[in-house]
Structure formats: structure tokens, C-alpha cells
Amino acid sequence: MIEFLGIQLKTPLVLASGILGNNADILSRVHGAGCGLVTMKSIGPAPRDGHNNPTVIDLGCGMINAVGLPTPGYDNMDAEWQALADRHFPLNASIYGGSTAEFAEVARFVSDQGPDCIEINISCPNSDLHGMLFGVDEKAAHAVTAAVKQVIDVPLIAKLTPAAPDIGRIAKACEDAGADAICAINTAGPGMVIDIETGRPVLAFQKGGLSGPMIKPIAIRCVYDIFKTVSIPIIGLGGITTGADAVEMFMAGASLVGMGSAVRYRGIQVFDMVHRELVDWLAAHNTTREAVMGAAHHPAGTPAGTITREPVSIEKDHTSQHRKNTP
Ligand SMILES: Cc1cc2nc3c(=O)[nH]c(=O)nc-3n(C[C@H](O)[C@H](O)[C@H](O)COP(=O)(O)O)c2cc1C
């Protein structure tokens, strides 16, 4: 078992938000397939349809999507919350809002539904700042993190966007405002794909976020930068598909590794597969996950496995009466 913010996880692997929705049976199957922490699709303040189809295109080297954050709204999910109340797996509830006040409103309600932690998706437009992303502005990131922290009684994870000019500073602002962990990255871009026969953008929304293997170097760089600025744990995701990718992400500084697009490429069994590949790699190199965490930050010539800063605190105690998972 791995302890993360006081939550017991069976593997260091996390399901990324938005990949498999919010159905308790499906999320339970992902946990059964080797996922340690299961993240819900982002939940918003009011019903929202999302964008028209096509919304997701597989480009081979990754995916482009403009799903548009469809949500029934936090208070239209009675059946989902009821089914999730009886779960036997650690649940990370992802939320978003159009303003700091909306984030706090959603967070307060969701916290009462008993997730093990809450992730704020601060990669969406911020109406407080006239359409900017919360996640590219230090003050906005600090304000929304602080507002949510005040109204929840479970650990808080801030999910960041690679669109930030200096993602390390945004992460630090979130940590200063009370975030217990950072999750990076959300999709990169936006990008565009044009059908050369019609001459039109393929996505109905025209532009979309990039994910999968093509964004892995961006995600690795982001986690590397964040590790330098914060002492809270980092969930590293973006393009992770294999155990070797996971090792690279740990070396950048991640404590846990998330996967989204990989589920499309390798099925939900990807969690068991990547875990096995990770365990095999660590055994073949006679080392441990803890030892490789942050290894890329060692001075040149320092053998991997010798950590030069305090191990990332993944054992913070966040005892919560809401916690449903059994260790
Ligand atoms: C179809 C799709 C839907 C997504 N929906 C959400 C979402 O609702 N909330 C969120 O925070 N991230 C969302 N993401 C971003 C992923 O959680 C993840 O950060 C991103 O895809 C990078 O990881 P990956 O390369 O492993 O897919 C979505 C990604 C995809 C591909």
C-alpha cells in the first residue's frame, strides 16, 4: 500500500479526469484493473452539454479533444453520489467553476458527498478575470485554491495547465493557498486538425486539447519545474502509456503517475500492465519508486536512487470522516 495524503492506494497509478465518466461500476472496474486513485470527470456548477461531435480524434501520436466539460451539474447527480457512497476504492472528485465563488459552491457540496480528495480543474476560463484561465494567473490560482480549501474537509489537489508561462510559480501559489498536492498536466495546446479534402477543421469546436504520447515531454518538463518550487506531492500525467514512461515521470519528481489517453490505447488493463512494467523495471535496476522519485534533479554524476532533497511528503495526515476506502 502507498500512502498519499493519508489515503491508502494499492498502486501509485491514477485515472485521469474525464476519461471514463462518473459511473460507479466503471470506476470500480478501473480500480479492479490496478488503478490506485480513481478521478471523476470534472463536475461543474450547472448542467452543460459540452461541444458538438466530433469531439475526440485519435491522431496516432495522441489525441485531440474538445469535449467542452459536459456536466449534469453537481446537484443533479443523486444516483451517481448514492452509488459512489458504497464504493471500496479511493475517489478523487474533480470540480470546476466559472468563478472563484462557483468553485467554492461546487466544492462545498461535493465535499459533503464523501470523496477521498477533491481536485480543482483550474484549466477552464475564469469569468472573474474576463475569460483567462485560472491556471495561468498566480493570483487567480491562489484565490480559487484558498476559497476551496476553506469549504472542504478532504485533501485538495490543484490540477494545472501547461499553458501557464511559468507553471512552477502557479504550483507554488496553489501550495501557499493550502493545496495538499499538485496534478499536472491537463491537455496541451490548443491544437487544430484540418481535413484536407473538405478544407475544414475536423473538430466541431475547431480547436482542441492535445493528450497522449505527443505531450509527454511537455508533461515531464512541467513536473520537473513544479518539483523545484513546491514540497507537496505531485501527480504527474500527460502521455504516460508504459512502465518506462512512469519511471521517467517519477524521475521528474512525481509521487504518483496518472493516465488518461493510455486507457484508450491499451484498455483499462493498462493500469495492471504499467504497474507490472514499473515493478519489473525497478527490480531489474535494483531500486525503488521512492529512490527514483526526483532523480532527474540530482547533480550530474549522482547515481539515480540518491535523493538530494527531503522525500516528498506523501504521508500528510488528512484524516477525514468522509473517507470510504479501507486500507
Ligand atoms: C476526452 C478527454 C476528456 C477530458 N476531460 C477532462 C476533464 O473533465 N477534467 C480534467 O481535469 N481533465 C480532462 N482531461 C484531461 C486529462 O485528465 C489529462 O490531464 C490529459 O488528457 C493528459 O493526460 P493523458 O496524456 O494521459 O491523456 C480530458 C482528456 C481527454 C482526452
The ligand as an SDF file (V2000), in Angstrom:
LIG
                    3D

 31 33  0  0  0  0  0  0  0  0999 V2000
  -11.5580   13.0710  -23.8250 C   0  0  0  0  0  0  0  0  0  0  0  0
  -10.8680   13.7780  -22.6850 C   0  0  0  0  0  0  0  0  0  0  0  0
  -11.6400   14.3910  -21.7000 C   0  0  0  0  0  0  0  0  0  0  0  0
  -11.0110   15.0560  -20.6380 C   0  0  0  0  0  0  0  0  0  0  0  0
  -11.7890   15.6300  -19.6600 N   0  0  0  0  0  0  0  0  0  0  0  0
  -11.1890   16.2230  -18.5850 C   0  0  0  0  0  0  0  0  0  0  0  0
  -11.9540   16.7490  -17.5140 C   0  0  0  0  0  0  0  0  0  0  0  0
  -13.1900   16.6660  -17.4720 O   0  0  0  0  0  0  0  0  0  0  0  0
  -11.2910   17.3440  -16.4850 N   0  0  0  0  0  0  0  0  0  0  0  0
   -9.9160   17.4480  -16.4450 C   0  0  0  0  0  0  0  0  0  0  0  0
   -9.3640   17.9780  -15.4720 O   0  0  0  0  0  0  0  0  0  0  0  0
   -9.1560   16.9170  -17.4470 N   0  0  0  0  0  0  0  0  0  0  0  0
   -9.7640   16.3170  -18.5070 C   0  0  0  0  0  0  0  0  0  0  0  0
   -8.9890   15.7740  -19.4980 N   0  0  0  0  0  0  0  0  0  0  0  0
   -7.5170   15.8520  -19.4030 C   0  0  0  0  0  0  0  0  0  0  0  0
   -6.9420   14.5650  -18.8030 C   0  0  0  0  0  0  0  0  0  0  0  0
   -7.4190   14.3540  -17.4820 O   0  0  0  0  0  0  0  0  0  0  0  0
   -5.4020   14.6130  -18.7830 C   0  0  0  0  0  0  0  0  0  0  0  0
   -4.9930   15.6850  -17.9750 O   0  0  0  0  0  0  0  0  0  0  0  0
   -4.8130   14.7960  -20.1740 C   0  0  0  0  0  0  0  0  0  0  0  0
   -5.5250   14.0170  -21.1170 O   0  0  0  0  0  0  0  0  0  0  0  0
   -3.3400   14.3990  -20.2240 C   0  0  0  0  0  0  0  0  0  0  0  0
   -3.1700   13.0580  -19.8330 O   0  0  0  0  0  0  0  0  0  0  0  0
   -3.0300   11.8470  -20.9070 P   0  0  0  0  0  0  0  0  0  0  0  0
   -1.9860   12.2520  -21.9050 O   0  0  0  0  0  0  0  0  0  0  0  0
   -2.6580   10.6580  -20.0790 O   0  0  0  0  0  0  0  0  0  0  0  0
   -4.3670   11.6990  -21.5460 O   0  0  0  0  0  0  0  0  0  0  0  0
   -9.5930   15.1180  -20.5660 C   0  0  0  0  0  0  0  0  0  0  0  0
   -8.8350   14.4870  -21.5650 C   0  0  0  0  0  0  0  0  0  0  0  0
   -9.4440   13.8180  -22.6090 C   0  0  0  0  0  0  0  0  0  0  0  0
   -8.5830   13.1450  -23.6500 C   0  0  0  0  0  0  0  0  0  0  0  0
  1  2  1  0
  2  3  1  0
  2 30  2  0
  3  4  2  0
  4  5  1  0
  4 28  1  0
  5  6  2  0
  6  7  1  0
  6 13  1  0
  7  8  2  0
  7  9  1  0
  9 10  1  0
 10 11  2  0
 10 12  1  0
 12 13  2  0
 13 14  1  0
 14 15  1  0
 14 28  1  0
 15 16  1  0
 16 17  1  0
 16 18  1  0
 18 19  1  0
 18 20  1  0
 20 21  1  0
 20 22  1  0
 22 23  1  0
 23 24  1  0
 24 25  2  0
 24 26  1  0
 24 27  1  0
 28 29  2  0
 29 30  1  0
 30 31  1  0
M  END
$$$$
